[in-house]
Amino acid sequence: MEKHAKIYIAGHRGMVGSAIARNLNKKGYHNLVSRTSKELDLRNQQAVNEFFEAEKPEYVFLAAAKVGGIQANNIYRAEFLYDNLMIEANIIHSAYVHGVKKLLFLGSSCIYPKLAPQPLKEEYLLTDVLEPTNEPYAIAKIAGIKLCENYKRQYGCNFISAMPTNLYGPNDNYDLNNSHVLPALLRKFHTAKTEGHSQVQVWGSGSPMREFLHVDDLADATVFLMTDYNGDDWLNIGTGEDITIKDLALLVKEVVGFEGELIFDATKPDGTPRKLMDVSKLHALGWKHSIDLKTGIESVYAEVKQKNFVD
């Protein structure tokens, strides 16, 4: 990927897309093109085609998606399926039509079966049933993988896919109803500390295990794959290390400095019992994460508490 190449980041204002833009700029890639959702509705096939025709990007990072936590996935099921299918199909097809040199599609670890063996290997895809609460989102992401796979197979397009684990970092969503677990915990503990509450309630039993990757590490991995990987297989991106939700909550409690009690609400859904990525293929290519979890949480909290958790 040449330093002067025109690079389109779909979803540049989101947590992932903005991290990719920061990483590219740091590495000397400055010919970046982007559009806000108000400027370009990625669900509109004609609008996306006209954008590609006008801008002619050479490389595409497909980081745009409708995303959310367990509750959002379960409530907005039709939107999560429709919006994500339209976004990825329009961009991938226009990239093919307009001769994009290379495209990287970003999926999610939720594509794997609910009870798949751990750690999750790439070959476990489509071997069993999905977690019901996020099935629509997972199906949309699986469709994106298969679009890239088959556009490569039929047309010879250099379209690749990567599946990140749970992410956190700058520009995350801190809405308590629609956010993921780590930002929700940060906001809950910060609010409890500043308002003098005696306890914090955490959804679920605390027993599920989750893996967390700082979004700046993800961005570094995507640029690495865009410059160094042209294989046929999609790849997991993660740390290869996980932690229980209970231990995560205790870690966030420590970082925030909350001294009250921790209560687990077992009436709320746990989701998948464990989601640990097998990242051996990515490690074999020469990339490994560099930000450990506690350091990452500390840096994120230092930033967001200055903004008072504005949604």
Backbone bond lengths (Angstrom), bond angles and torsions (degrees), N, CA, C in turn:
res aa  C-N    CA-C-N  psi(-1)  N-CA   C-N-CA  omega(-1)  CA-C   N-CA-C  phi
1 M - - - 1.456 - - 1.523 108.37 -
2 E 1.312 115.50 111.74 1.458 121.28 -175.14 1.530 110.79 -69.76
3 K 1.321 116.48 146.69 1.461 120.96 -177.36 1.535 112.10 -60.41
4 H 1.342 116.66 -29.66 1.470 119.95 -177.57 1.526 112.21 -91.38
5 A 1.328 118.95 -2.90 1.458 121.93 -175.62 1.518 111.48 -61.30
6 K 1.344 115.96 146.60 1.463 120.10 176.48 1.524 109.05 -82.11
7 I 1.318 115.58 122.86 1.464 122.06 -174.04 1.519 109.27 -120.01
8 Y 1.334 116.05 125.53 1.456 121.76 177.01 1.520 109.93 -100.59
9 I 1.328 116.24 123.58 1.464 121.65 174.24 1.525 107.62 -106.34
10 A 1.326 116.10 107.15 1.462 120.74 175.76 1.522 108.16 -80.64
11 G 1.327 116.03 121.58 1.460 119.78 -175.73 1.516 112.72 90.55
12 H 1.322 117.14 34.80 1.474 121.85 -172.11 1.530 113.58 -68.04
13 R 1.329 118.30 -17.54 1.468 120.01 -177.95 1.533 111.62 -93.51
14 G 1.313 117.22 -9.73 1.454 120.86 179.03 1.517 111.97 -78.90
15 M 1.311 115.85 177.00 1.459 120.52 -178.55 1.531 111.63 -59.49
16 V 1.330 116.22 -46.19 1.469 120.28 -176.86 1.530 111.10 -73.93
17 G 1.320 116.37 -50.28 1.460 119.74 -177.19 1.518 113.35 -60.74
18 S 1.330 116.94 -40.28 1.469 119.84 179.36 1.525 111.22 -67.91
19 A 1.342 116.40 -33.67 1.469 119.67 177.19 1.522 110.86 -68.45
20 I 1.331 116.95 -38.69 1.468 120.79 177.03 1.532 109.98 -63.10
21 A 1.330 116.66 -42.86 1.472 120.53 178.54 1.528 110.91 -61.08
22 R 1.337 116.87 -43.05 1.477 120.19 178.42 1.535 110.38 -61.54
23 N 1.320 116.30 -43.50 1.463 120.30 -178.00 1.525 111.35 -65.48
24 L 1.323 115.95 -43.39 1.465 120.09 179.36 1.528 110.84 -62.96
25 N 1.326 116.99 -45.48 1.466 120.37 179.30 1.523 111.10 -60.31
26 K 1.317 116.33 -41.82 1.469 120.91 179.74 1.517 111.71 -61.57
27 K 1.343 115.70 -31.21 1.464 120.50 -177.44 1.527 112.74 -94.01
28 G 1.330 116.86 6.67 1.459 119.53 173.75 1.511 115.71 95.48
29 Y 1.330 118.04 10.54 1.465 121.52 175.64 1.534 107.63 -95.75
30 H 1.324 116.70 112.03 1.461 119.44 -174.24 1.530 113.79 -121.03
31 N 1.329 116.80 -4.36 1.466 120.09 -179.24 1.534 109.22 -90.88
32 L 1.329 115.04 65.30 1.463 120.80 -175.73 1.521 109.83 -99.91
33 V 1.327 115.65 138.74 1.455 120.65 177.29 1.525 108.10 -119.96
34 S 1.324 115.16 144.18 1.457 119.19 -178.73 1.528 109.40 -156.25
35 R 1.329 114.94 164.01 1.459 121.76 174.51 1.522 108.05 -141.93
36 T 1.320 117.07 142.56 1.448 119.78 173.59 1.527 108.59 -76.55
37 S 1.324 116.50 166.47 1.468 120.04 179.21 1.529 111.37 -65.05
38 K 1.342 116.74 -27.04 1.468 119.42 176.61 1.529 110.97 -72.51
39 E 1.325 115.69 -33.08 1.467 120.05 -179.64 1.525 112.23 -79.13
40 L 1.328 116.83 -30.90 1.465 120.89 -177.22 1.521 109.70 -146.91
41 D 1.332 116.31 113.65 1.464 121.59 175.82 1.521 108.17 -83.60
42 L 1.317 116.14 106.04 1.469 120.42 -175.42 1.521 113.11 -68.09
43 R 1.325 117.40 -9.92 1.468 120.68 175.93 1.530 111.46 -82.54
44 N 1.322 116.34 -9.38 1.462 122.24 -177.42 1.532 109.19 -96.39
45 Q 1.315 116.73 109.83 1.467 121.06 -174.45 1.525 112.37 -60.56
46 Q 1.326 117.45 -45.09 1.460 120.87 -178.50 1.528 111.24 -63.62
47 A 1.343 116.12 -42.75 1.466 119.78 -179.18 1.529 110.85 -64.19
48 V 1.315 116.89 -40.96 1.472 120.57 179.20 1.525 110.22 -65.56
49 N 1.330 117.32 -42.68 1.458 121.06 179.12 1.531 111.12 -62.29
50 E 1.322 116.66 -41.88 1.467 120.37 179.40 1.525 111.22 -65.82
51 F 1.333 116.70 -36.25 1.469 120.52 176.77 1.518 110.64 -62.40
52 F 1.335 117.48 -47.54 1.469 121.10 -179.90 1.526 111.20 -64.40
53 E 1.312 115.85 -37.46 1.468 120.03 179.53 1.523 110.73 -65.60
54 A 1.315 116.89 -38.30 1.466 121.13 -177.81 1.525 112.14 -78.01
55 E 1.328 117.68 -43.07 1.467 121.50 -172.57 1.531 113.85 -90.86
56 K 1.324 116.55 -30.27 1.470 122.32 -179.40 1.548 112.96 49.45
57 P 1.326 117.49 57.97 1.468 119.23 177.40 1.524 110.81 -65.81
58 E 1.330 116.09 147.06 1.473 120.65 179.13 1.524 111.94 -92.83
59 Y 1.325 115.92 -29.72 1.466 121.31 -179.56 1.528 108.67 -132.85
60 V 1.331 116.09 144.13 1.463 120.75 -177.06 1.526 110.38 -132.20
61 F 1.330 115.00 127.08 1.464 121.81 169.12 1.526 106.59 -103.14
62 L 1.325 117.08 113.00 1.461 120.76 -176.23 1.527 109.02 -94.57
63 A 1.328 115.18 87.10 1.461 121.47 -178.08 1.526 112.05 -109.41
64 A 1.326 117.40 1.71 1.461 120.87 -179.71 1.523 109.92 -77.55
65 A 1.326 116.27 134.70 1.465 120.80 178.35 1.512 109.54 -167.84
66 K 1.326 115.99 158.51 1.466 121.11 168.40 1.515 105.98 -90.97
67 V 1.329 116.81 119.13 1.465 120.30 -173.01 1.529 110.93 -130.38
68 G 1.337 115.44 162.28 1.456 121.11 176.90 1.513 111.02 179.02
69 G 1.317 116.67 178.59 1.455 121.70 -179.72 1.515 112.19 -86.22
70 I 1.339 116.70 -165.83 1.460 122.42 -176.03 1.523 111.73 -54.84
71 Q 1.334 116.36 -47.84 1.458 119.79 -175.12 1.527 111.34 -66.12
72 A 1.330 116.91 -45.59 1.466 120.06 179.90 1.519 111.16 -63.28
73 N 1.338 116.89 -43.10 1.463 121.12 178.84 1.524 111.51 -59.49
74 N 1.309 116.23 -37.86 1.459 121.38 -174.46 1.522 112.59 -80.55
75 I 1.338 117.35 -29.45 1.461 121.01 -178.24 1.530 111.71 -85.63
76 Y 1.333 116.36 -46.52 1.470 120.64 -174.34 1.526 110.78 -97.41
77 R 1.325 115.80 50.76 1.465 121.15 -171.39 1.535 112.93 -62.32
78 A 1.317 117.33 -45.01 1.467 120.59 -179.15 1.532 110.85 -66.13
79 E 1.337 116.13 -42.73 1.467 119.62 179.08 1.521 111.78 -62.94
80 F 1.327 116.72 -43.40 1.463 120.18 -178.85 1.529 111.06 -62.68
81 L 1.323 116.67 -35.85 1.462 120.06 179.25 1.524 110.87 -75.72
82 Y 1.329 117.05 -52.83 1.461 120.82 -175.73 1.525 112.45 -64.35
83 D 1.328 116.35 -53.46 1.465 119.91 -175.82 1.522 111.69 -58.30
84 N 1.325 117.00 -45.42 1.464 119.26 -177.52 1.527 112.66 -70.40
85 L 1.329 117.23 -36.47 1.466 119.67 175.27 1.525 110.65 -61.57
86 M 1.328 117.03 -46.21 1.460 121.23 -177.61 1.537 111.40 -64.71
87 I 1.328 116.00 -46.59 1.465 120.70 -178.35 1.522 110.79 -56.68
88 E 1.329 116.44 -54.33 1.469 119.70 -174.95 1.529 112.03 -69.52
89 A 1.320 117.73 -39.77 1.464 120.04 -178.64 1.525 110.76 -64.82
90 N 1.325 116.91 -43.40 1.467 120.52 -179.06 1.522 111.42 -64.33
91 I 1.324 117.23 -45.04 1.463 120.24 -177.32 1.528 111.01 -69.63
92 I 1.323 117.08 -46.10 1.472 120.22 -178.57 1.524 110.83 -62.86
93 H 1.331 117.00 -42.94 1.463 119.06 -179.68 1.523 111.39 -67.20
94 S 1.331 117.43 -43.08 1.468 119.53 178.47 1.525 111.66 -65.06
95 A 1.333 116.43 -34.54 1.469 119.57 176.45 1.526 110.46 -62.06
96 Y 1.314 116.54 -39.50 1.475 120.90 176.66 1.530 110.74 -66.28
97 V 1.333 116.38 -49.75 1.468 121.46 -175.60 1.526 111.29 -60.63
98 H 1.332 116.46 -37.85 1.465 120.23 -173.88 1.532 113.18 -101.75
99 G 1.311 117.16 16.81 1.462 121.22 168.12 1.513 116.19 69.82
100 V 1.331 117.57 34.64 1.468 120.42 175.69 1.533 109.51 -59.74
101 K 1.327 117.07 134.54 1.460 121.57 -177.24 1.534 112.35 -67.68
102 K 1.335 115.44 -39.66 1.463 118.70 -177.92 1.517 109.54 -157.81
103 L 1.329 115.23 142.20 1.461 121.70 178.48 1.520 109.37 -132.46
104 L 1.323 115.57 138.73 1.472 121.66 174.62 1.520 108.34 -117.11
105 F 1.341 115.44 119.19 1.460 121.87 177.27 1.519 109.13 -99.40
106 L 1.339 115.64 132.16 1.459 120.69 179.42 1.521 110.71 -104.22
107 G 1.314 115.37 122.19 1.451 121.55 178.42 1.506 111.24 -101.72
108 S 1.335 116.10 -135.77 1.456 121.30 -176.49 1.520 109.62 -160.52
109 S 1.322 115.96 154.02 1.461 120.24 178.79 1.522 112.43 -67.06
110 C 1.345 117.38 -14.80 1.466 119.81 -178.96 1.526 112.51 -73.97
111 I 1.333 117.82 -1.37 1.469 120.24 177.24 1.527 112.12 -69.24
112 Y 1.332 116.74 -19.51 1.456 119.71 -174.66 1.529 111.54 -83.59
113 P 1.343 117.27 153.78 1.462 120.47 179.86 1.525 112.26 -56.37
114 K 1.338 115.41 149.06 1.461 121.61 -176.55 1.524 112.21 -55.71
115 L 1.318 116.63 -42.14 1.462 120.57 -175.25 1.532 112.12 -112.24
116 A 1.318 116.12 31.46 1.469 120.17 178.40 1.531 110.03 -64.28
117 P 1.340 117.55 150.58 1.472 120.06 176.01 1.524 111.02 -56.97
118 Q 1.325 116.07 150.01 1.464 122.30 179.63 1.529 110.04 -110.03
119 P 1.340 118.13 143.21 1.468 126.87 -4.62 1.526 111.68 -72.82
120 L 1.341 115.74 161.95 1.456 121.93 -173.70 1.530 111.27 -77.10
121 K 1.304 116.06 114.34 1.465 121.45 176.10 1.525 109.49 -91.26
122 E 1.316 116.32 151.89 1.456 121.15 -178.91 1.533 112.18 -55.36
123 E 1.324 117.23 -35.28 1.468 120.30 -175.94 1.527 114.15 -73.74
124 Y 1.347 118.02 -3.27 1.470 120.44 178.67 1.528 112.60 -80.20
125 L 1.324 117.05 -7.03 1.463 120.41 -179.72 1.529 110.76 -57.61
126 L 1.345 116.58 134.70 1.473 124.37 175.92 1.528 113.95 63.50
127 T 1.317 117.81 27.08 1.464 120.25 178.49 1.530 112.70 -98.85
128 D 1.344 118.98 -7.21 1.463 121.09 -179.21 1.531 108.71 -166.13
129 V 1.342 116.51 -176.22 1.468 120.53 -175.88 1.522 111.49 -74.69
130 L 1.326 115.40 153.79 1.459 122.65 -179.29 1.528 110.75 -87.24
131 E 1.340 116.23 165.27 1.457 121.58 171.64 1.540 108.11 -64.87
132 P 1.350 118.88 121.51 1.478 121.00 -173.79 1.527 114.82 -57.69
133 T 1.333 118.23 -35.97 1.470 119.84 -174.48 1.525 113.16 -66.06
134 N 1.332 118.13 -29.13 1.471 118.44 179.70 1.532 112.45 -121.41
135 E 1.326 116.80 24.20 1.462 120.47 -179.10 1.529 113.39 -57.10
136 P 1.343 120.30 -44.76 1.475 118.81 -179.44 1.535 112.70 -59.37
137 Y 1.344 116.62 -44.57 1.472 120.25 178.65 1.530 110.42 -63.37
138 A 1.322 116.33 -43.29 1.464 120.40 -178.95 1.526 111.20 -63.06
139 I 1.326 116.78 -42.07 1.468 120.17 179.56 1.524 110.52 -63.18
140 A 1.326 116.82 -40.24 1.466 119.75 177.77 1.527 110.73 -62.24
141 K 1.332 117.25 -42.50 1.458 120.31 -179.41 1.534 111.71 -69.21
142 I 1.325 117.05 -36.59 1.466 120.29 175.45 1.526 109.73 -62.59
143 A 1.336 116.52 -40.16 1.468 120.41 177.47 1.530 110.90 -60.42
144 G 1.330 116.94 -38.55 1.466 120.14 177.79 1.519 112.74 -63.61
145 I 1.321 115.71 -42.13 1.470 120.24 175.89 1.521 110.27 -58.57
146 K 1.336 115.24 -46.70 1.464 120.45 -176.29 1.530 111.48 -69.77
147 L 1.332 117.02 -31.68 1.467 119.10 174.00 1.529 110.16 -61.77
148 C 1.324 116.66 -49.57 1.470 120.00 179.64 1.529 111.16 -60.92
149 E 1.310 115.57 -44.98 1.461 121.27 -179.13 1.528 111.43 -59.10
150 N 1.313 116.31 -43.83 1.461 119.50 -174.22 1.517 113.96 -86.90
151 Y 1.339 118.34 -25.14 1.464 119.14 170.51 1.532 109.45 -68.09
152 K 1.312 116.16 -33.26 1.471 119.82 174.82 1.524 109.75 -67.98
153 R 1.337 116.35 -45.00 1.463 120.70 -176.57 1.524 112.00 -67.57
154 Q 1.339 117.31 -43.41 1.465 120.31 -175.96 1.526 112.91 -83.28
155 Y 1.345 116.22 -41.99 1.459 119.60 -172.44 1.527 114.39 -109.40
156 G 1.335 117.42 -7.35 1.463 119.91 -178.66 1.511 113.97 77.99
157 C 1.354 117.46 17.92 1.465 120.72 179.91 1.526 110.36 -69.69
158 N 1.327 116.57 140.79 1.463 120.59 176.50 1.526 108.35 -87.58
159 F 1.333 115.12 71.81 1.459 122.53 -179.53 1.527 107.95 -110.12
160 I 1.327 116.76 124.12 1.466 121.29 -178.34 1.528 109.89 -122.87
161 S 1.331 115.77 162.60 1.465 121.07 -179.15 1.514 110.61 -130.59
162 A 1.331 115.22 147.86 1.463 121.17 175.85 1.517 108.72 -136.53
163 M 1.336 115.51 142.29 1.464 121.47 -176.86 1.528 110.01 -113.48
164 P 1.324 118.38 101.50 1.465 120.26 179.27 1.529 111.49 -76.02
165 T 1.305 115.51 152.43 1.456 121.64 170.55 1.532 108.75 -79.75
166 N 1.333 118.01 -167.98 1.470 121.32 178.45 1.526 110.38 -62.13
167 L 1.318 115.80 132.65 1.465 121.33 -174.39 1.524 111.88 -112.76
168 Y 1.326 115.30 156.08 1.460 121.87 172.53 1.520 107.21 -151.76
169 G 1.341 115.88 161.96 1.459 118.86 178.44 1.505 112.41 146.78
170 P 1.332 117.60 -168.20 1.465 121.69 -179.93 1.527 111.56 -56.57
171 N 1.327 116.01 146.19 1.470 123.57 178.86 1.519 113.48 68.43
172 D 1.326 117.14 24.02 1.460 120.77 175.90 1.525 109.60 -73.70
173 N 1.327 115.97 170.16 1.463 122.98 178.59 1.523 108.89 -99.58
174 Y 1.341 117.02 123.81 1.465 120.97 -177.10 1.528 112.80 -110.80
175 D 1.336 116.73 15.77 1.457 120.54 174.96 1.529 108.26 -68.03
176 L 1.329 116.89 123.88 1.469 120.09 -172.77 1.522 113.17 -67.01
177 N 1.332 118.34 -20.79 1.461 120.50 179.63 1.516 113.36 -88.31
178 N 1.328 117.15 -26.92 1.470 119.89 -172.43 1.528 114.58 -122.23
179 S 1.323 117.98 4.83 1.464 119.35 -175.71 1.527 111.76 -90.42
180 H 1.323 115.66 170.44 1.459 121.94 173.86 1.534 109.25 -82.98
181 V 1.334 114.84 174.14 1.463 119.46 -167.69 1.533 113.33 -64.94
182 L 1.326 118.86 -44.01 1.464 119.31 -173.95 1.533 112.26 -67.49
183 P 1.332 119.65 -49.49 1.472 118.11 176.96 1.521 112.58 -63.08
184 A 1.341 117.07 -33.84 1.466 119.51 177.48 1.522 110.66 -63.03
185 L 1.330 116.93 -42.11 1.458 121.04 178.53 1.529 110.99 -64.40
186 L 1.321 117.28 -43.80 1.462 120.39 178.47 1.523 110.94 -57.41
187 R 1.310 116.28 -45.13 1.468 119.11 -178.52 1.524 111.00 -67.87
188 K 1.336 116.40 -43.60 1.468 119.74 -179.33 1.529 111.92 -59.80
189 F 1.336 116.34 -47.51 1.463 119.58 -178.18 1.529 111.41 -68.48
190 H 1.324 117.14 -38.04 1.460 120.51 178.98 1.541 110.15 -64.13
191 T 1.336 116.20 -45.04 1.467 120.88 179.23 1.526 110.77 -62.31
192 A 1.356 115.06 -44.69 1.467 119.50 -179.75 1.523 111.27 -61.73
193 K 1.324 116.46 -39.64 1.467 120.33 -179.77 1.526 111.23 -68.08
194 T 1.327 116.69 -48.08 1.461 120.05 -175.60 1.529 112.45 -70.87
195 E 1.354 116.95 -28.20 1.468 120.11 -178.58 1.525 112.42 -98.98
196 G 1.327 117.14 1.27 1.454 120.95 174.44 1.512 115.26 73.62
197 H 1.326 117.83 30.75 1.463 120.90 178.82 1.530 110.24 -73.72
198 S 1.325 115.62 153.23 1.468 120.29 -178.05 1.517 113.30 -90.71
199 Q 1.340 117.01 -15.78 1.474 119.85 -178.93 1.524 111.32 -150.29
200 V 1.331 114.37 160.28 1.466 122.06 174.94 1.518 108.25 -126.81
201 Q 1.334 115.95 131.66 1.458 120.68 178.45 1.525 110.01 -97.31
202 V 1.326 115.76 132.69 1.467 122.19 -179.86 1.522 108.89 -115.56
203 W 1.315 116.47 135.01 1.470 121.01 179.02 1.524 111.48 -62.74
204 G 1.344 115.73 140.18 1.460 121.32 172.25 1.519 113.33 83.78
205 S 1.328 114.25 -173.53 1.467 121.59 -174.59 1.519 113.49 -84.08
206 G 1.337 116.70 -18.16 1.463 120.53 -176.26 1.513 113.60 89.68
207 S 1.340 116.81 -6.43 1.466 119.76 -175.28 1.533 115.66 -85.19
208 P 1.364 119.84 -26.76 1.473 118.29 179.44 1.520 111.72 -57.61
209 M 1.316 115.20 150.18 1.465 120.50 179.82 1.522 109.44 -110.01
210 R 1.303 115.34 137.72 1.456 120.86 -179.23 1.531 110.60 -135.66
211 E 1.311 113.33 152.81 1.465 122.93 178.14 1.524 107.02 -108.75
212 F 1.321 117.72 141.12 1.462 121.29 -177.62 1.523 110.89 -130.96
213 L 1.325 114.58 132.87 1.460 121.89 -179.49 1.520 108.87 -123.96
214 H 1.330 116.44 130.14 1.462 119.87 176.15 1.523 108.98 -66.52
215 V 1.323 116.41 137.03 1.455 120.78 -174.12 1.533 112.34 -62.33
216 D 1.340 117.97 -26.66 1.470 119.32 176.56 1.532 111.09 -68.14
217 D 1.337 116.55 -32.52 1.464 119.65 173.27 1.525 110.55 -68.30
218 L 1.325 116.87 -41.91 1.466 119.30 177.15 1.518 110.81 -58.91
219 A 1.329 116.65 -46.95 1.459 120.50 -179.41 1.516 111.17 -57.91
220 D 1.337 116.22 -42.48 1.467 120.33 178.35 1.527 110.84 -61.79
221 A 1.336 116.08 -39.74 1.462 120.40 179.04 1.529 111.27 -65.66
222 T 1.337 117.21 -39.88 1.467 118.85 -178.54 1.525 111.60 -67.14
223 V 1.327 117.32 -39.21 1.466 120.06 177.64 1.533 109.98 -67.48
224 F 1.326 116.33 -38.18 1.462 120.86 175.21 1.532 110.74 -58.70
225 L 1.319 117.11 -46.77 1.469 120.69 -179.27 1.523 111.33 -67.47
226 M 1.315 116.59 -37.28 1.461 119.71 -179.94 1.526 111.47 -65.18
227 T 1.311 117.10 -31.15 1.466 120.50 -178.07 1.530 113.36 -95.38
228 D 1.349 117.08 -23.78 1.470 119.24 -170.02 1.529 116.13 -123.52
229 Y 1.343 118.89 -5.40 1.464 119.02 -174.68 1.526 111.38 -127.58
230 N 1.317 115.87 128.38 1.464 121.69 179.10 1.527 111.95 -131.71
231 G 1.329 117.09 22.80 1.460 121.03 -175.81 1.513 113.54 -74.01
232 D 1.332 115.54 174.78 1.464 121.90 -178.68 1.523 112.81 -86.87
233 D 1.328 117.97 -19.78 1.467 121.10 -174.25 1.526 111.69 -90.85
234 W 1.344 115.40 146.48 1.463 118.87 169.34 1.518 108.12 -75.99
235 L 1.322 116.24 158.06 1.459 120.36 -174.90 1.525 111.55 -128.75
236 N 1.322 116.11 140.31 1.454 121.81 172.32 1.524 110.05 -74.72
237 I 1.333 116.20 143.12 1.464 121.22 172.75 1.526 108.03 -124.78
238 G 1.306 116.68 118.60 1.457 121.26 179.98 1.512 110.87 -167.98
239 T 1.323 115.07 -164.97 1.465 120.53 179.95 1.520 111.90 -101.91
240 G 1.349 116.23 -20.74 1.456 119.80 -174.18 1.520 112.80 76.62
241 E 1.354 116.69 12.62 1.470 122.30 -179.71 1.531 108.26 -131.85
242 D 1.348 117.20 140.83 1.462 118.78 178.54 1.522 111.78 -131.77
243 I 1.347 115.05 174.42 1.460 122.56 -173.83 1.523 107.73 -150.48
244 T 1.346 118.69 146.13 1.458 119.82 175.88 1.526 109.66 -70.33
245 I 1.334 115.67 154.47 1.458 120.27 177.21 1.529 109.79 -60.28
246 K 1.328 116.86 -36.09 1.464 120.17 177.73 1.526 111.13 -61.35
247 D 1.339 117.20 -48.02 1.461 120.12 179.94 1.530 111.66 -67.66
248 L 1.342 116.10 -32.90 1.464 119.61 175.01 1.530 110.00 -63.28
249 A 1.337 115.95 -44.80 1.461 120.33 179.47 1.526 110.81 -61.13
250 L 1.331 116.63 -40.93 1.463 120.01 178.34 1.527 111.44 -65.60
251 L 1.343 116.63 -36.43 1.464 120.96 177.97 1.532 110.66 -66.77
252 V 1.334 116.98 -44.48 1.462 120.76 178.36 1.528 109.99 -64.44
253 K 1.326 116.40 -40.74 1.471 121.34 176.89 1.528 110.50 -56.78
254 E 1.333 116.29 -42.93 1.464 121.13 179.44 1.526 111.63 -66.23
255 V 1.336 116.05 -45.73 1.464 119.97 -178.99 1.526 111.31 -62.45
256 V 1.337 116.59 -42.98 1.462 121.29 -178.55 1.530 111.14 -72.80
257 G 1.333 116.26 -30.95 1.457 120.22 -178.37 1.522 112.82 87.66
258 F 1.339 117.37 27.92 1.468 121.67 177.03 1.522 109.02 -81.51
259 E 1.319 117.59 133.86 1.463 120.81 -174.15 1.527 113.65 -111.90
260 G 1.336 117.68 7.52 1.454 121.01 -179.46 1.518 113.62 -85.46
261 E 1.343 114.87 -161.23 1.454 121.96 -174.30 1.527 111.11 -95.14
262 L 1.331 115.08 152.02 1.454 122.82 179.48 1.531 108.47 -109.03
263 I 1.355 117.85 123.00 1.466 122.36 -178.94 1.532 108.83 -119.49
264 F 1.349 116.56 131.38 1.462 120.83 178.32 1.524 109.90 -102.88
265 D 1.343 116.22 128.01 1.461 121.97 -179.55 1.524 109.23 -96.42
266 A 1.336 115.81 94.85 1.462 121.35 -175.15 1.524 113.11 -71.53
267 T 1.359 117.39 -7.18 1.472 119.60 176.63 1.528 110.97 -77.66
268 K 1.329 117.33 -16.68 1.461 121.32 178.79 1.532 109.59 -87.06
269 P 1.361 117.09 151.97 1.470 119.81 -174.71 1.527 113.32 -68.63
270 D 1.336 115.27 143.87 1.461 121.53 175.93 1.522 112.17 -87.85
271 G 1.334 116.74 -27.44 1.459 119.61 -172.16 1.520 110.57 76.53
272 T 1.295 116.68 -157.38 1.466 122.27 -179.09 1.528 110.44 -60.90
273 P 1.357 118.07 134.69 1.468 120.72 -177.59 1.526 113.97 -59.39
274 R 1.339 116.10 -38.95 1.460 119.46 -179.21 1.517 109.81 -152.24
275 K 1.317 116.58 141.59 1.467 121.10 176.70 1.529 108.81 -141.19
276 L 1.305 115.79 84.65 1.468 121.04 177.46 1.521 108.80 -110.22
277 M 1.312 115.94 128.00 1.463 120.60 -178.15 1.522 111.76 -84.06
278 D 1.320 115.72 137.38 1.459 120.83 167.43 1.529 106.76 -83.66
279 V 1.310 116.64 113.54 1.469 120.40 -176.04 1.530 111.66 -110.51
280 S 1.321 115.65 23.00 1.474 119.60 -176.90 1.527 112.30 -63.72
281 K 1.338 117.63 -34.40 1.470 119.87 179.43 1.533 110.72 -66.39
282 L 1.330 115.65 -42.29 1.462 119.99 179.40 1.530 110.70 -67.20
283 H 1.331 116.75 -41.77 1.468 120.51 177.38 1.521 110.95 -61.37
284 A 1.331 116.24 -38.70 1.476 120.60 -179.77 1.524 111.70 -64.66
285 L 1.334 116.28 -26.55 1.470 120.52 177.69 1.527 112.12 -78.54
286 G 1.357 115.65 -16.51 1.463 119.19 176.09 1.512 115.80 111.40
287 W 1.346 117.98 11.51 1.467 119.28 177.95 1.523 110.96 -114.98
288 K 1.350 116.30 139.23 1.459 122.51 176.95 1.524 108.58 -145.75
289 H 1.329 116.66 147.58 1.467 120.62 -179.42 1.530 110.66 -65.49
290 S 1.332 116.88 157.85 1.468 120.17 -176.76 1.528 113.59 -125.91
291 I 1.347 118.18 -10.02 1.476 121.28 -176.12 1.528 108.95 -106.44
292 D 1.343 117.33 114.52 1.467 119.17 178.60 1.521 109.79 -75.44
293 L 1.345 116.58 160.99 1.460 121.67 -169.63 1.524 113.07 -61.63
294 K 1.319 118.13 -48.10 1.463 119.54 -177.23 1.526 111.35 -63.95
295 T 1.318 116.90 -43.99 1.470 120.67 177.94 1.519 110.69 -60.34
296 G 1.336 115.80 -42.23 1.452 120.60 -179.98 1.514 112.28 -63.66
297 I 1.343 117.09 -44.90 1.464 121.09 179.39 1.522 110.67 -63.97
298 E 1.326 116.89 -40.84 1.469 120.68 178.93 1.523 111.33 -60.85
299 S 1.332 117.01 -42.87 1.467 120.05 -178.60 1.524 111.04 -68.72
300 V 1.332 116.61 -39.21 1.463 120.62 178.89 1.528 110.26 -65.75
301 Y 1.326 116.52 -44.75 1.469 119.79 -178.23 1.526 111.16 -65.00
302 A 1.316 116.80 -38.79 1.466 120.34 178.53 1.526 110.77 -59.62
303 E 1.336 115.52 -35.09 1.467 119.56 -179.36 1.522 112.02 -78.50
304 V 1.332 117.18 -49.87 1.466 118.98 -170.76 1.522 113.47 -74.22
305 K 1.315 118.21 -28.01 1.474 117.58 -179.80 1.528 110.90 -69.25
306 Q 1.335 117.11 -22.41 1.463 120.50 174.57 1.530 110.64 -68.97
307 K 1.329 115.65 -27.94 1.469 120.48 -179.13 1.523 111.93 -93.58
308 N 1.329 116.14 -1.42 1.470 122.18 -178.89 1.522 112.25 57.08
309 F 1.336 116.17 35.72 1.451 123.30 173.69 1.535 112.36 55.63
310 V 1.299 116.28 50.89 1.466 120.52 175.64 1.526 108.56 -70.38
311 D 1.331 117.16 129.46 1.470 121.14 -178.90 1.522 111.20 -71.54
